[in-house]
Amino acid sequence: MSRLSLLASHLSPSLGHVGRSRNARVFWDLAGPAVRGLLLKRGKRSAKSTIPANNRARFDWEYEREKPELSRLYEAAKRSQWASGDLDWSTEVDPHCEARLLLPDSLLPLESLRSYRNLPRRRQLDQTHALTAWLLSQFLHGEQGALFAACQVTEAVEWTDGKLYGSTQVVDEGRHVEVFHRYLSDKLSKLYKINDNLYTIIDALMTDGRWDLKFLGMQIMVEGLALGAFGTMRQATQEPLLKELLKRVITDEARHVHFGVVVLRDLYAALPESERRDREDWAYEITVLMRNRFLAHEFYDEYYAHQMSQRQWDKIVLASPFMQHFRETMFRRMIPNLRRIHLLTDRIAPHYAALGLLRFAEGRSADEVAPGDLLEMDPDDAERLLLR
């Protein structure tokens, strides 16, 4: 057992998920965020959290435009701006409407629970409403983390083209916070606290002084996973306002992930081997946290903690068709990008194989995906997302 796993197992069973890479430097990088997020539960102790940010701002007084691919992304981002008011907020959202289901039963982990199946239909839809609110709440919290990380990365990235593109991402993330919060407040009237694993990831990104780790964690991992998650929900929901909201957010997220791949693929190819391996192990640890992020413990606490242990709940959720499908679509977007930026070598591959994620490695990365397949949208929608 690694030192981080050993410490984690003494502190709390939930911390035992962290530290599987057995890298001592990554141990110390993530030990603090893991304790604050998973053990002390800082994200749930107050309505506000203060996390010390640690990064350097890099100025360029010559403003040289030397990254044409980033310049094209910048131009695409300027053309694709949209506003919250562009959505039809007059759309009525009724969680009990069978014709406009928020999420179908086939996409929920609840279907395998006898106690859920025995509920009257209206109470089943109450739980569907709650679980949808939980998912969107975590998307909202992740977007706030992305907003702060985008500000830091824009300061720290060394190229003028990267700073110009980063400025558009800051606007994008602010808009995402606005629309997710408005949907949760005005349409679902329910907001869940941040998941402990997500808080730990955000804490790790904000407190690490290395700008490329902020880039790796947010642009490649959090945003890459979100791209898959948003796509899954958009395809499944029958609620038209949510479907349109997600389509617009996906439009932005596709550019963000592309930005991350463009910046890191050459940077990591040139890193000294020891530093690249640290990034590789760090990315794996964050992958484990992200995998555990979608176990819906906050929903479990509200509806099922009196019926079963958290361990039993986790086993049911992880084995459910819902989670298998959700994990496939989420990580199918993220894992190829790790390969593209040189962080999925033969050394680390067995760890991903143990999580059942290695089978996605040969997929197309964000800078390789064909236009018609970009976000698994209709061709007319995908055409708007061409990054040229």
C-alpha positions in Angstrom: 0.0 0.0 0.0 1.3 3.5 -0.9 1.9 6.1 1.8 -1.0 8.2 0.6 -3.3 5.1 0.6 -2.0 4.2 4.1 -2.7 7.7 5.4 -6.0 7.8 3.7 -7.2 4.5 5.0 -6.4 5.6 8.6 -8.3 8.9 8.1 -11.5 7.7 6.4 -12.6 4.9 4.2 -13.5 7.4 1.5 -9.9 8.6 1.4 -8.7 5.2 0.5 -9.5 5.8 -3.1 -6.7 8.4 -3.3 -3.0 7.4 -3.7 -3.0 4.4 -6.0 -0.2 5.7 -8.2 2.3 5.4 -5.3 4.1 8.5 -6.3 5.5 10.3 -3.2 5.5 13.8 -4.9 1.9 13.4 -6.0 1.1 12.1 -2.5 2.1 15.4 -1.0 0.4 17.4 -3.8 -2.9 15.8 -3.1 -2.8 14.9 0.6 -3.9 18.4 1.7 -6.8 18.7 -0.7 -7.9 15.1 0.1 -8.0 15.8 3.8 -9.8 19.1 3.4 -12.3 17.8 0.9 -12.9 14.2 1.8 -12.3 14.1 5.5 -13.0 17.7 6.8 -15.7 18.2 4.1 -14.9 21.8 3.7 -17.3 22.2 0.8 -20.3 21.3 3.0 -19.3 23.1 6.2 -20.3 26.6 5.1 -22.1 28.4 2.3 -18.7 29.9 1.2 -15.2 28.5 1.0 -11.9 30.3 0.9 -9.1 28.4 -0.9 -5.7 30.1 -1.2 -4.7 30.5 -4.9 -1.1 30.0 -5.8 0.2 30.9 -9.2 2.3 33.4 -11.1 1.0 35.8 -13.7 3.1 36.1 -16.8 3.1 39.3 -18.9 4.2 39.5 -22.5 5.2 43.1 -23.5 5.8 42.2 -27.1 2.4 40.6 -27.8 3.7 38.2 -30.4 1.0 36.2 -32.2 2.9 32.9 -32.7 0.2 30.2 -32.2 -2.1 30.1 -35.2 -4.2 27.2 -33.9 -4.9 29.1 -30.7 -5.7 32.2 -32.8 -8.3 30.2 -34.8 -9.9 29.0 -31.6 -10.0 32.6 -30.4 -11.8 33.7 -33.6 -14.2 30.8 -33.3 -14.9 31.7 -29.7 -15.7 35.3 -30.5 -18.1 34.2 -33.2 -19.9 31.7 -31.0 -20.8 33.9 -28.0 -24.3 33.7 -26.7 -26.3 35.0 -23.7 -28.5 33.5 -21.1 -31.4 35.5 -22.5 -31.1 33.6 -25.8 -32.8 30.6 -24.0 -36.5 30.5 -23.7 -36.9 30.7 -20.0 -40.7 30.9 -20.3 -40.6 27.1 -21.0 -42.6 25.4 -18.3 -40.6 22.6 -16.6 -42.8 20.0 -14.8 -40.8 17.2 -13.2 -43.9 15.1 -13.1 -44.7 15.4 -16.8 -44.3 12.0 -18.5 -44.2 13.5 -21.9 -41.2 15.7 -21.0 -39.2 13.5 -18.6 -36.1 15.1 -17.1 -34.4 11.8 -17.4 -35.8 8.4 -18.4 -35.8 5.5 -15.8 -33.5 3.6 -18.1 -30.7 6.1 -17.5 -31.0 6.1 -13.7 -29.3 3.8 -11.1 -32.6 3.8 -9.1 -34.2 1.2 -11.4 -32.3 -1.6 -9.9 -33.6 -0.8 -6.4 -36.7 -2.7 -5.3 -37.8 0.0 -2.9 -37.7 2.5 -5.8 -39.7 0.2 -8.1 -42.3 -0.3 -5.5 -42.9 3.5 -5.1 -46.0 5.2 -6.6 -45.1 6.8 -9.9 -45.3 10.4 -8.6 -42.8 9.6 -5.9 -40.5 8.0 -8.4 -40.6 11.2 -10.4 -39.8 13.1 -7.3 -36.6 11.2 -7.0 -35.9 11.6 -10.7 -36.3 15.4 -10.1 -33.9 15.2 -7.1 -31.3 13.2 -8.9 -31.4 15.5 -12.0 -31.0 18.5 -9.6 -28.0 16.7 -8.0 -26.3 16.2 -11.3 -26.9 19.7 -12.5 -25.7 21.0 -9.1 -22.4 19.3 -9.5 -22.2 20.7 -13.0 -22.8 24.2 -11.6 -20.1 23.8 -8.9 -17.7 22.5 -11.5 -18.4 25.5 -13.7 -17.5 27.8 -10.8 -14.3 26.0 -10.4 -13.7 26.3 -14.2 -14.4 30.0 -14.0 -11.7 30.5 -11.3 -9.2 28.2 -13.0 -9.7 29.9 -16.4 -8.8 33.2 -14.8 -5.6 31.8 -13.3 -4.6 30.0 -16.6 -5.2 33.2 -18.6 -2.8 35.0 -16.2 -0.2 32.2 -16.4 -0.1 30.9 -20.0 2.9 32.2 -21.8 1.6 33.0 -25.3 -0.5 36.0 -26.3 -2.8 33.8 -28.4 -3.4 31.7 -25.3 -4.2 34.7 -23.2 -6.6 36.1 -25.8 -8.4 32.7 -26.1 -8.4 32.4 -22.3 -10.3 35.6 -22.0 -13.2 34.1 -24.0 -13.2 31.1 -21.8 -13.6 33.2 -18.7 -16.7 34.7 -20.3 -18.0 31.3 -21.2 -17.6 29.9 -17.7 -19.3 32.9 -16.2 -22.2 32.3 -18.5 -22.4 28.6 -17.6 -22.5 29.4 -13.9 -25.4 31.8 -14.7 -27.5 29.4 -16.7 -27.1 26.3 -14.6 -27.9 28.3 -11.4 -30.9 29.9 -13.1 -32.2 26.5 -14.2 -31.8 24.9 -10.8 -33.3 27.9 -9.0 -36.2 28.9 -11.3 -37.1 25.5 -12.8 -36.1 22.7 -10.4 -36.1 24.8 -7.1 -33.4 22.5 -5.7 -29.7 22.9 -5.2 -27.3 20.3 -3.7 -24.0 21.1 -2.0 -20.8 20.3 -3.7 -19.6 16.7 -3.8 -16.6 16.0 -1.6 -14.5 14.5 -4.5 -15.2 17.6 -6.7 -14.3 19.9 -3.9 -11.0 18.0 -3.5 -10.2 18.4 -7.2 -11.0 22.1 -7.2 -8.9 22.6 -4.0 -6.0 20.8 -5.7 -6.2 23.0 -8.8 -6.4 26.2 -7.0 -3.6 25.6 -4.5 -1.0 24.2 -6.8 1.3 26.8 -8.2 2.1 25.0 -11.5 0.0 26.6 -14.2 0.1 23.5 -16.4 -1.5 21.4 -13.7 -4.4 23.8 -13.5 -4.6 23.5 -17.2 -4.4 19.7 -17.1 -6.9 19.4 -14.3 -9.5 21.8 -15.7 -9.1 21.9 -19.5 -8.4 18.2 -20.1 -10.0 16.4 -17.2 -12.9 18.3 -15.6 -13.9 19.9 -18.9 -13.3 16.7 -20.9 -15.4 14.7 -18.5 -18.1 17.4 -18.5 -18.3 17.3 -22.3 -19.2 13.6 -22.1 -21.6 14.1 -19.2 -23.4 17.0 -20.9 -23.7 15.0 -24.1 -25.2 12.0 -22.3 -27.8 14.1 -20.5 -28.7 16.1 -23.6 -29.4 13.0 -25.6 -31.5 11.5 -22.7 -33.6 14.4 -21.5 -37.0 15.1 -23.1 -37.2 18.5 -21.4 -36.6 21.1 -24.2 -35.1 24.0 -22.2 -32.6 21.7 -20.6 -31.8 20.1 -24.0 -31.1 23.6 -25.5 -29.1 24.8 -22.5 -26.8 21.8 -22.7 -26.4 22.1 -26.5 -25.1 25.7 -26.0 -22.8 24.7 -23.1 -21.4 21.8 -25.1 -20.6 24.2 -27.9 -18.3 26.1 -25.5 -16.8 23.1 -23.8 -15.6 21.6 -27.1 -13.4 24.6 -27.6 -12.1 24.5 -24.1 -10.9 20.9 -24.3 -9.4 21.6 -27.7 -7.5 24.5 -26.1 -6.1 22.2 -23.5 -4.9 19.6 -25.9 -3.2 22.2 -28.2 -1.4 23.8 -25.3 -0.2 20.7 -23.4 0.6 18.2 -26.2 3.9 19.9 -27.1 4.6 21.2 -23.6 4.5 17.7 -22.1 6.4 16.1 -25.0 9.3 18.3 -24.1 9.2 17.9 -20.3 11.9 16.0 -18.4 10.8 12.4 -17.8 10.5 12.8 -14.0 8.2 15.8 -14.3 6.1 14.2 -17.0 5.7 11.1 -14.9 4.5 13.3 -12.0 1.9 14.8 -14.3 0.9 11.3 -15.4 0.4 10.0 -11.9 -1.4 13.2 -10.9 -3.8 12.9 -13.8 -4.5 9.3 -12.7 -5.3 10.3 -9.1 -7.7 13.0 -10.4 -9.3 10.4 -12.6 -10.1 8.2 -9.6 -11.6 11.2 -7.8 -13.7 12.1 -10.9 -14.9 8.5 -11.2 -16.1 8.6 -7.6 -17.6 12.1 -8.1 -20.7 10.6 -9.7 -21.8 8.3 -6.9 -24.4 10.8 -5.8 -23.7 10.5 -2.1 -25.6 13.7 -1.3 -28.7 12.2 -3.0 -28.1 8.9 -1.2 -28.0 10.8 2.2 -31.4 12.3 1.5 -33.3 9.2 0.1 -31.5 5.9 0.9 -29.1 6.3 3.9 -31.8 4.8 6.1 -32.2 1.7 3.9 -28.6 0.7 3.2 -24.9 1.5 3.9 -23.0 3.8 1.7 -20.8 0.9 0.6 -24.0 -1.0 -0.6 -25.1 2.1 -2.4 -21.8 2.5 -4.2 -21.8 -1.1 -5.3 -25.3 -0.7 -6.7 -24.5 2.6 -8.5 -21.2 1.3 -10.0 -22.8 -1.8 -11.3 -25.9 -0.1 -12.7 -26.4 0.3 -16.5 -26.8 4.0 -15.8 -23.2 4.3 -14.4 -21.7 2.0 -17.1 -23.3 4.1 -19.8 -22.5 7.4 -18.1 -18.8 6.4 -17.4 -18.4 5.3 -21.0 -19.6 8.6 -22.5 -17.7 10.7 -19.9 -14.4 9.0 -20.2 -14.6 8.3 -23.9 -14.0 12.0 -24.3 -11.2 12.4 -21.7 -9.0 9.3 -22.0 -7.9 9.9 -25.7 -6.9 13.5 -24.7 -4.6 12.1 -22.0 -3.0 9.9 -24.6 -2.6 12.8 -27.0 -0.8 14.9 -24.4 1.6 12.0 -23.5 0.1 11.1 -20.2 -1.1 7.6 -21.0 2.1 5.6 -21.3 2.6 1.8 -20.9 3.7 2.5 -17.4 0.4 4.0 -16.2 -1.9 2.1 -18.6 -2.6 -0.9 -16.2 -4.0 1.5 -13.6 -6.6 2.7 -16.1 -7.2 -0.8 -17.2 -8.1 -1.7 -13.6 -10.7 1.0 -13.7 -12.1 -0.3 -17.0 -11.1 2.9 -18.8 -8.3 1.8 -21.0 -10.6 0.7 -23.8 -11.2 4.3 -24.6 -7.6 5.2 -25.2 -7.6 4.8 -29.0 -10.5 7.2 -29.5 -10.0 10.5 -31.2 -8.7 13.4 -29.1 -10.3 16.9 -29.2 -8.0 18.1 -32.0 -8.5 15.0 -34.1 -12.3 14.5 -33.9 -14.2 14.7 -37.2 -16.5 17.6 -37.6 -19.7 15.6 -38.0 -19.0 13.6 -34.9 -17.7 16.5 -32.7 -20.3 16.3 -30.0 -22.6 13.5 -31.3 -25.0 16.2 -32.5 -27.0 16.5 -35.6 -24.8 17.6 -38.5 -26.4 21.1 -38.6 -25.5 21.6 -34.9 -22.0 20.2 -35.3 -21.3 22.6 -38.2 -21.4 25.5 -35.7 -18.6 24.0 -33.7 -16.0 23.7 -36.4 -12.8 25.1 -35.0 -11.3 26.8 -38.0 
